Structure formats: structure tokens, C-alpha cells
Amino acid sequence: MKTPEEWMRDFEAKIADARAKAAVVQEGLANAGGSASSDDGVVTVVVAPNGALTDVELTDAALRKSPAQLSAEIVEVARKARR
């Protein structure tokens, strides 16, 4: 039979282990966003784990597209990144 001190040490060790595992899971979730690029590589979009847009990268070639084409491409690439 364990003494109260041994039981408490074991319990504290289990709590510390659970906290360490939770920290690993939280870090994984924080880094679990997605990214995608257009087929021609002109647009790259990065999204957070919740799907929020966090970055948009455009190459110089993006400036040769019309505003309507570019905005449609950004929206489409953002959809891909969320998947």
C-alpha cells in the first residue's frame, strides 16, 4: 500500500505528464493552419487553424492580371487553403 506521500508524488507526476501532453496538442493546433498556391504560383494564401486569412503573397506577375481576375484567384486559393 502506498503512503500518502507516494500517492501524492504519483498524482503530481500524472498531472505534469498531462500538462506536457496538452501543451504539445495546443502547439500542434496553433500550427495547424493551411496554405495553398494558385496553379501558376502567382498567389499564395496562408490561413490559421480557424480558417482566418493570415497572409497573402503575390508575385510581380499578379500585377498583370485584372483586378477581377486577381481577386477571384485570391478567393479561390483561400478556399483551397482552408481545405
MARMITI-481975 format. One record per residue: x, y, z of N, C-alpha, C in turn. Coordinates in pm, whole numbers, padded with zeros to 5 digits, always signed. Example, Ala and Ser with C-alpha at 12.3 -4.5 7.8 and 13.67 -1.06 7.14 Angstrom:
+01319-00569+00780+01230-00450+00780+01320-00330+00780;+01285-00225+00708+01367-00106+00714+01290+00003+00787;
***
This chain:
+00084-00118+00000+00000+00000+00000+00089+00124+00000;+00049+00222-00077+00127+00345-00089+00100+00437+00030;+00205+00507+00063+00189+00610+00165+00123+00731+00100;+00067+00820+00180+00009+00941+00122+00111+01022+00040;+00235+01024+00084+00339+01097+00012+00365+01034-00125;+00371+00901-00129+00392+00831-00256+00274+00853-00350;+00155+00844-00295+00035+00867-00376+00038+01009-00434;+00075+01107-00352+00079+01246-00396+00186+01266-00503;+00303+01204-00487+00409+01213-00588+00362+01155-00721;+00298+01040-00716+00246+00977-00838+00139+01064-00904;+00053+01119-00822-00053+01206-00873+00006+01330-00939;+00103+01393-00875+00167+01511-00932+00241+01478-01061;+00301+01361-01068+00369+01319-01191+00268+01302-01304;+00153+01244-01274+00049+01228-01375-00003+01364-01422;-00020+01456-01331-00066+01591-01366+00039+01658-01456;+00165+01648-01422+00272+01708-01503+00275+01647-01642;+00256+01517-01651+00254+01449-01780+00135+01497-01864;+00019+01508-01801-00100+01555-01873-00081+01698-01922;-00018+01783-01841+00007+01921-01883+00103+01925-02002;+00206+01843-01999+00302+01839-02109+00234+01794-02238;+00150+01692-02229+00078+01643-02347-00018+01749-02399;-00085+01820-02310-00177+01926-02352-00102+02039-02422;+00017+02071-02375+00098+02176-02439+00137+02135-02580;+00170+02009-02599+00206+01958-02732+00085+01968-02826;-00031+01931-02777-00153+01938-02858-00185+02082-02892;-00174+02173-02796-00202+02314-02822-00106+02370-02926;+00020+02335-02916+00118+02383-03014+00085+02329-03153;+00046+02204-03159+00007+02146-03287-00113+02216-03348;-00210+02247-03265-00328+02318-03315-00293+02459-03361;-00203+02524-03290-00164+02660-03327-00093+02663-03461;-00026+02553-03494+00049+02547-03619-00024+02470-03728;-00151+02440-03707-00224+02353-03798-00294+02427-03910;-00257+02549-03935-00318+02624-04044-00286+02560-04178;-00335+02618-04281-00311+02564-04414-00259+02671-04508;-00208+02626-04619-00165+02720-04723-00191+02656-04858;-00204+02742-04958-00226+02695-05094-00175+02802-05189;-00143+02757-05309-00098+02848-05414-00181+02825-05539;-00191+02930-05619-00260+02917-05747-00179+02825-05838;-00242+02773-05940-00174+02681-06032-00050+02744-06095;-00058+02875-06122+00057+02943-06185+00156+02998-06082;+00127+02981-05951+00218+03026-05846+00215+03175-05819;+00122+03246-05880+00115+03391-05865+00059+03431-05728;-00032+03351-05675-00098+03382-05548-00073+03268-05450;-00030+03304-05329-00016+03207-05220-00090+03265-05100;-00169+03181-05035-00251+03224-04922-00223+03132-04804;-00217+03190-04685-00199+03114-04561-00318+03144-04471;-00374+03038-04412-00486+03054-04320-00452+02994-04184;-00513+03049-04080-00497+02999-03944-00582+02873-03927;-00563+02801-03815-00645+02682-03792-00795+02708-03797;-00838+02829-03761-00981+02860-03765-01027+02905-03903;-00935+02905-04002-00970+02943-04138-00949+03089-04169;-00910+03168-04069-00888+03311-04092-00765+03332-04180;-00776+03423-04270-00667+03458-04360-00556+03526-04280;-00433+03473-04289-00322+03532-04214-00214+03591-04304;-00209+03550-04430-00108+03603-04520-00150+03581-04665;-00117+03678-04747-00136+03668-04892-00007+03712-04956;+00048+03628-05042+00170+03662-05114+00139+03666-05263;+00182+03772-05327+00160+03790-05470+00295+03809-05538;+00312+03747-05654+00433+03770-05731+00412+03893-05820;+00516+03940-05883+00503+04053-05974+00405+04025-06087;+00393+03898-06124+00301+03861-06232+00156+03890-06194;+00127+03900-06066-00009+03930-06023-00054+04067-06072;+00041+04157-06089+00007+04293-06132-00036+04298-06278;-00011+04191-06352-00051+04185-06493-00194+04132-06510;-00254+04090-06401-00392+04041-06406-00488+04157-06378;-00609+04142-06425-00709+04245-06396-00748+04233-06248;-00798+04340-06191-00843+04333-06051-00946+04222-06028;-01037+04205-06122-01139+04100-06107-01077+03961-06108;-00981+03939-06201-00913+03809-06207-00835+03782-06079;-00762+03884-06034-00678+03867-05916-00761+03841-05791;-00866+03916-05773-00949+03895-05654-01016+03757-05656;-01062+03714-05772-01124+03581-05783-01022+03473-05752;-00899+03493-05798-00794+03394-05773-00758+03389-05624;-00752+03504-05560-00723+03507-05416-00831+03433-05338;-00956+03457-05372-01067+03390-05303-01060+03240-05325;-01034+03197-05448-01026+03053-05477-00910+02986-05403;-00796+03052-05402-00680+02994-05334-00705+02990-05182;-00773+03090-05129-00809+03089-04986-00900+02970-04954;-00992+02940-05044-01079+02822-05023-00997+02694-05020;-00901+02684-05111-00814+02566-05113-00735+02553-04983;-00683+02665-04936-00603+02663-04813-00685+02619-04693;-00812+02656-04690-00898+02617-04579-00928+02467-04576;-00920+02406-04694-00945+02261-04701-00826+02189-04646;
***
